[in-house]
């Protein structure tokens, strides 16, 4: 088996744990690679084992960090390798174990005592072209001027769903339902469901409410205020300014995020972390 190791870059304890994980796997006889950004912050790894995330061709990726680090890996890797997340973040919705459990978890992984949790992702097309990362959490269409609302229409499978004046529109996966979409009034969605949440962000009209649609739906968004620039945000990690007339289409991605899990329980972890968040 081949492993990749990635750590959050702003926390020394995460970088040191990354080296211990790297060393443990190397001593155990496995091929191990470290991403170049982790190496730039801690240069104790063998230089010949350093690769950009985009070049990772591994069987598993060990991520030491929070949800932001996992999202960075998801955006930049080309192969859907399963991720084992070791929580060095705040809440760690996407992570599986805490730092003190890291080597116990690695042993179980090496022994094959795990299962893979697959999550849907969303693909965004701008004027018919896909040139932004797939979203594991959400696609957000936002006002380009803070304090100024935008005027949008959005369509589901070709039919007009709503016309809104709001700060933006959030299109979320079940994985992202505990994040930005929930803050906008959307529901918590069981991550095992193949659905998408569409949530207007601070709409003027009380009738503009969040809705849940099948994940196979095609969602088209049109900006009606053609003098006002908009911002497209993917997972809170990728941002780009769009011309007002840009046609936005969001569909189910053919790719999936894959996570190493050691238990089938969903609700104890999620409810505990949601309560901690709020």
C-alpha positions as CSV (number, residue, x, y, z in Angstrom):
1,X,0.0,0.0,0.0
2,X,1.0,3.6,-0.7
3,X,0.2,6.4,1.7
4,X,0.1,10.2,1.6
5,X,0.5,12.4,4.7
6,X,-0.8,15.9,4.9
7,X,-0.9,18.2,7.9
8,X,-2.3,21.6,8.7
9,X,0.5,24.1,8.3
10,X,-0.3,26.6,11.2
11,X,-0.1,24.1,14.1
12,X,3.3,22.7,15.2
13,X,1.7,19.7,17.0
14,X,0.0,18.7,13.7
15,X,3.3,18.9,11.8
16,X,5.1,16.8,14.5
17,X,2.4,14.2,14.5
18,X,2.6,14.1,10.7
19,X,6.2,13.2,11.0
20,X,5.5,10.5,13.5
21,X,2.9,9.0,11.3
22,X,5.2,9.2,8.3
23,X,8.0,7.5,10.3
24,X,5.7,4.8,11.6
25,X,4.5,3.8,8.1
26,X,8.1,4.0,6.6
27,X,9.4,1.7,9.4
28,X,6.5,-0.6,8.8
29,X,7.7,-1.0,5.2
30,X,5.2,1.1,3.3
31,X,5.7,3.7,0.6
32,X,4.8,7.1,2.1
33,X,4.7,10.5,0.5
34,X,4.3,13.9,2.1
35,X,2.7,16.9,0.4
36,X,5.1,19.7,-0.5
37,X,3.4,22.4,1.7
38,X,3.7,20.2,4.8
39,X,7.3,19.7,3.9
40,X,7.9,23.5,3.6
41,X,6.9,23.9,7.2
42,X,8.7,20.9,8.6
43,X,11.7,19.7,6.6
44,X,12.5,16.5,8.5
45,X,10.9,14.2,5.9
46,X,13.0,12.6,3.2
47,X,13.1,15.0,0.2
48,X,12.5,12.1,-2.3
49,X,9.2,11.4,-0.6
50,X,7.8,14.9,-1.1
51,X,5.1,15.6,-3.8
52,X,2.6,18.2,-4.6
53,X,-1.0,17.2,-3.6
54,X,-1.9,17.2,-7.3
55,X,0.6,14.4,-7.9
56,X,-0.5,12.1,-5.1
57,X,-1.1,8.6,-6.4
58,X,-1.7,6.7,-3.2
59,X,-4.1,4.2,-1.7
60,X,-4.9,6.2,1.5
61,X,-4.3,9.8,2.6
62,X,-3.7,10.5,6.3
63,X,-4.8,14.0,7.1
64,X,-3.8,15.6,10.4
65,X,-5.9,18.7,10.7
66,X,-9.4,19.9,10.7
67,X,-12.1,20.1,8.1
68,X,-10.3,22.9,6.2
69,X,-7.3,20.7,5.7
70,X,-9.5,17.8,4.4
71,X,-11.3,20.2,2.1
72,X,-7.9,21.4,0.7
73,X,-6.9,17.8,0.0
74,X,-10.3,17.1,-1.7
75,X,-9.9,20.2,-3.9
76,X,-6.4,19.4,-5.1
77,X,-6.0,15.7,-5.4
78,X,-6.9,14.0,-8.7
79,X,-7.5,10.5,-7.3
80,X,-10.3,9.8,-4.9
81,X,-8.1,8.0,-2.3
82,X,-9.8,7.3,1.0
83,X,-8.9,9.8,3.7
84,X,-8.3,9.0,7.4
85,X,-8.8,12.3,9.2
86,X,-7.0,12.9,12.6
87,X,-8.6,15.8,14.2
88,X,-6.4,18.8,14.8
89,X,-9.1,21.3,14.2
90,X,-12.0,22.8,16.1
91,X,-15.0,20.5,15.5
92,X,-13.7,18.1,12.9
93,X,-17.0,16.9,11.4
94,X,-15.1,15.1,8.7
95,X,-12.3,13.6,10.8
96,X,-12.5,10.2,12.4
97,X,-10.2,10.0,15.4
98,X,-8.5,12.3,17.9
99,X,-4.6,12.6,18.0
100,X,-4.3,10.2,21.0
101,X,-6.0,7.5,18.9
102,X,-3.9,8.0,15.8
103,X,-1.6,5.0,16.0
104,X,-4.4,2.7,17.2
105,X,-6.4,3.8,14.1
106,X,-3.4,3.3,11.8
107,X,-3.0,-0.3,13.1
108,X,-6.7,-1.0,12.5
109,X,-6.3,0.4,9.0
110,X,-3.3,-1.7,8.2
111,X,-5.2,-4.8,9.5
112,X,-8.1,-4.1,7.3
113,X,-10.6,-3.4,10.1
114,X,-12.4,-0.4,8.6
115,X,-15.0,0.5,6.1
116,X,-15.3,3.3,3.5
117,X,-17.8,6.1,3.9
118,X,-18.6,7.7,0.5
119,X,-20.0,11.2,0.2
120,X,-21.5,13.0,-2.8
121,X,-19.9,16.1,-4.3
122,X,-21.2,18.9,-6.5
123,X,-19.8,20.0,-9.8
124,X,-20.2,23.6,-11.0
125,X,-20.2,24.8,-14.6
126,X,-19.7,28.5,-15.5
127,X,-21.0,29.3,-18.9
128,X,-20.9,25.5,-19.6
129,X,-17.3,25.0,-18.5
130,X,-16.1,23.3,-15.4
131,X,-13.1,25.3,-14.2
132,X,-13.6,25.3,-10.4
133,X,-13.1,22.5,-7.8
134,X,-15.9,20.1,-7.0
135,X,-17.7,21.0,-3.7
136,X,-17.8,18.5,-0.8
137,X,-19.7,20.9,1.4
138,X,-21.4,23.6,-0.7
139,X,-21.5,25.9,-3.6
140,X,-22.4,29.5,-2.6
141,X,-23.4,32.3,-4.9
142,X,-22.8,35.5,-2.9
143,X,-23.1,39.3,-3.3
144,X,-19.9,40.9,-4.5
145,X,-20.5,44.0,-2.4
146,X,-21.0,43.5,1.3
147,X,-24.3,45.1,2.4
148,X,-25.8,45.0,-1.1
149,X,-28.2,42.2,-1.9
150,X,-28.3,40.3,-5.2
151,X,-31.3,39.5,-7.3
152,X,-31.3,35.8,-8.5
153,X,-33.5,33.3,-10.1
154,X,-32.8,29.6,-9.7
155,X,-34.2,26.7,-11.6
156,X,-34.5,23.0,-10.8
157,X,-34.4,20.6,-13.8
158,X,-35.4,23.5,-16.0
159,X,-38.3,24.7,-14.0
160,X,-38.3,28.0,-12.1
161,X,-38.0,27.3,-8.4
162,X,-37.7,30.8,-6.9
163,X,-36.7,34.4,-7.5
164,X,-34.9,35.9,-4.6
165,X,-33.4,39.1,-3.3
166,X,-30.9,38.1,-0.8
167,X,-27.2,38.1,0.3
168,X,-26.8,34.9,-1.7
169,X,-27.8,31.3,-2.4
170,X,-26.2,28.2,-0.9
171,X,-26.4,24.8,-2.6
172,X,-25.3,22.2,-0.2
173,X,-24.5,18.5,0.0
174,X,-25.6,16.5,3.1
175,X,-22.0,16.7,4.3
176,X,-22.2,20.5,4.1
177,X,-25.7,20.7,5.8
178,X,-24.0,21.2,9.2
179,X,-22.1,24.2,8.0
180,X,-23.0,27.3,6.0
181,X,-26.4,25.9,4.9
182,X,-27.4,25.3,8.5
183,X,-26.4,28.8,9.5
184,X,-28.8,30.0,6.7
185,X,-31.7,28.1,8.2
186,X,-31.3,24.8,6.4
187,X,-31.9,21.4,8.0
188,X,-29.4,18.8,9.2
189,X,-29.4,16.1,6.6
190,X,-28.3,12.6,7.2
191,X,-25.0,12.2,5.2
192,X,-26.2,8.8,3.9
193,X,-28.9,10.5,1.8
194,X,-28.4,11.5,-1.8
195,X,-30.1,14.9,-1.7
196,X,-29.1,18.6,-2.1
197,X,-30.2,21.5,0.2
198,X,-30.9,24.9,-1.5
199,X,-30.9,27.7,1.1
200,X,-31.3,31.4,0.3
201,X,-29.0,33.5,2.5
202,X,-30.8,36.3,4.4
203,X,-33.7,36.7,1.8
204,X,-36.0,39.7,1.9
205,X,-39.1,37.6,1.2
206,X,-40.3,35.4,4.1
207,X,-41.6,33.0,1.5
208,X,-38.1,32.2,0.3
209,X,-37.3,29.1,2.3
210,X,-34.7,26.3,2.1
211,X,-35.7,23.3,0.1
212,X,-34.4,19.7,-0.3
213,X,-34.2,18.2,-3.8
214,X,-32.8,14.9,-5.3
215,X,-29.0,14.9,-5.7
216,X,-29.6,14.1,-9.4
217,X,-31.2,17.5,-9.9
218,X,-29.7,20.1,-12.3
219,X,-29.7,23.6,-10.6
220,X,-29.3,26.7,-12.7
221,X,-28.7,30.1,-11.2
222,X,-29.1,33.4,-13.0
223,X,-28.1,36.9,-11.8
224,X,-30.8,39.4,-12.7
225,X,-28.9,42.4,-11.5
226,X,-26.6,42.7,-14.5
227,X,-24.7,45.7,-13.1
228,X,-23.7,43.8,-9.9
229,X,-20.7,41.4,-9.7
230,X,-21.1,38.2,-7.8
231,X,-18.8,35.8,-6.0
232,X,-18.7,32.1,-6.3
233,X,-17.4,30.3,-3.2
234,X,-16.7,26.6,-3.0
235,X,-16.4,25.0,0.4
236,X,-15.2,28.3,1.9
237,X,-11.8,27.4,0.3
238,X,-12.0,28.6,-3.3
239,X,-13.4,32.0,-4.3
240,X,-13.7,33.7,-7.7
241,X,-15.5,36.8,-8.9
242,X,-17.9,36.3,-11.7
243,X,-19.2,38.6,-14.4
244,X,-22.8,39.5,-13.7
245,X,-24.1,37.6,-16.7
246,X,-22.3,34.3,-15.9
247,X,-24.6,31.3,-16.2
248,X,-24.1,29.0,-13.3
249,X,-25.1,25.3,-13.3
250,X,-24.6,22.9,-10.4
251,X,-25.0,19.1,-10.8
252,X,-24.0,15.9,-9.0
253,X,-20.3,15.2,-9.6
254,X,-19.2,11.9,-10.9
255,X,-16.5,11.9,-8.1
256,X,-17.0,11.0,-4.5
257,X,-15.2,11.8,-1.3
258,X,-14.2,8.7,0.5
259,X,-13.4,8.5,4.2
260,X,-12.0,5.7,6.4
261,X,-14.4,4.9,9.2
262,X,-14.2,2.4,12.1
263,X,-17.8,2.5,13.2
264,X,-21.2,2.6,11.4
265,X,-22.6,5.1,14.0
266,X,-23.6,8.4,12.4
267,X,-25.7,10.3,15.0
268,X,-23.7,10.2,18.2
269,X,-20.7,11.9,16.6
270,X,-22.8,14.4,14.6
271,X,-25.2,15.4,17.3
272,X,-22.4,15.9,19.8
273,X,-20.5,18.1,17.4
274,X,-23.6,20.1,16.3
275,X,-24.4,20.8,20.0
276,X,-20.8,21.9,20.5
277,X,-21.0,24.2,17.5
278,X,-24.2,25.9,18.6
